[in-house]
Amino acid sequence: MIAFLLMLAAVIAGAELWSLHRSLDGVEYDVHPSKAVAEPGEILQLVTVITNRKRRFVPFIRLNENVPEEMSAAGPLGIEDATARRAALRSTAYMMPRQRLTRRTDFSIPRRGRYLFLGATLEGGDFMGLSTTPRRVELYRELVILPRSADAEDVRQLMGGWMGDRSVNRFIMEDPVLTLGFRDYTGREPMKQISWTQTARLDRLTVRCQDHTVERTVTVMLNTHTFAFGTYGHQMLEAAFSLCRGVCEALEDQRIPYALITNARCLGAADGFGEVGDGLGAAHLAAVLEGLGRADYDSRDTLEDLFDRALSRANLGRGHIFITPVRNDLRPDLLEKLRAATGEAALSLAAADYADREPERRSA
């Protein structure tokens, strides 16, 4: 009897010792949000997959999933890292042999930005249930929350008649030969290209610059190198991102091709973002909006650098919409250079003006 008890104790001790070090062997973990890009406050699912590849029962697994602090979920959230602003989504499970367990947790994130899901800490229970063995699983999953779109009526009011003028130029002109602008006569142009009205006005021979079936393109310039700072600066930058989205959506509605250039620093963008070329359509708008979602509150270069890039792409007839957080960011000298290069004054929009309209619109 004693020999049997000693043998049983040895078996139990061996199983306990083995489970202390091997309780999580063959257990795999993965996680990803149900969408890579989403709207603020949109209900998503965090898909957690745990796989037991062994032919043995795993009686207890505790999951502490490393999630963004801003995440609101149905499950309980604890503090993972207060300094890094990380939270832990906690749950428990048991695994049958060769089982794959998939859990879907509803969650939402209310604010624009780029959010990371960095894996989890798994704790496997020992044979006797007296202690747990932790194992860290490092993952890197992204979720980009887009900026909220500015109210369409506010965008129309801020843009005034600029959008209407451009639509008229593009769609209503009956003559298929469009005048892009004017330049000095060099002696090589035919006489019929001379604009006698501009010649009389400028007191020098001037010719029309024309093109057939020309597209009236627009460059949207988003500046984040601002005089606004601190909490107010962050609020105005968020308003600028929303206003930029509203403007791009308005151009999409009018079917006016547009490009975006910005000095915003966009986290996780391999090329640093910086610009999206001329285009239209859902894929083009999606590229623009994802860049706006990834932007943080720092700038990759200065306001002067942003205008230099715009000037290098400027041509006669190209429109420009300059979006910046506050009126103090406006530089008349830089805007004049742009007007001289294109023959058209840029439309300047300050996000603070849009933000001032928001309380009025909500109370209306």
Beta strands, then each sheet from edge to edge (+ up, - down):
strand 1: 27-33
strand 2: 37-38
strand 3: 44-52
strand 4: 58-68
strand 5: 72-73
strand 6: 77-81
strand 7: 86-95
strand 8: 100-108
strand 9: 113-125
strand 10: 132-145
strand 11: 177-184
strand 12: 206-212
strand 13: 218-222
strand 14: 258-262
strand 15: 264-266
strand 16: 275-279
strand 17: 295-299
strand 18: 319-324
strand 19: 347-350
sheet 1: 1+ 3- 8+ 5-
sheet 2: 2+ 10+ 9- 4+ 7- 6+
sheet 3: 11+ 12-
sheet 4: 16+ 14- 13- 18- 19-
sheet 5: 15+ 17-
end
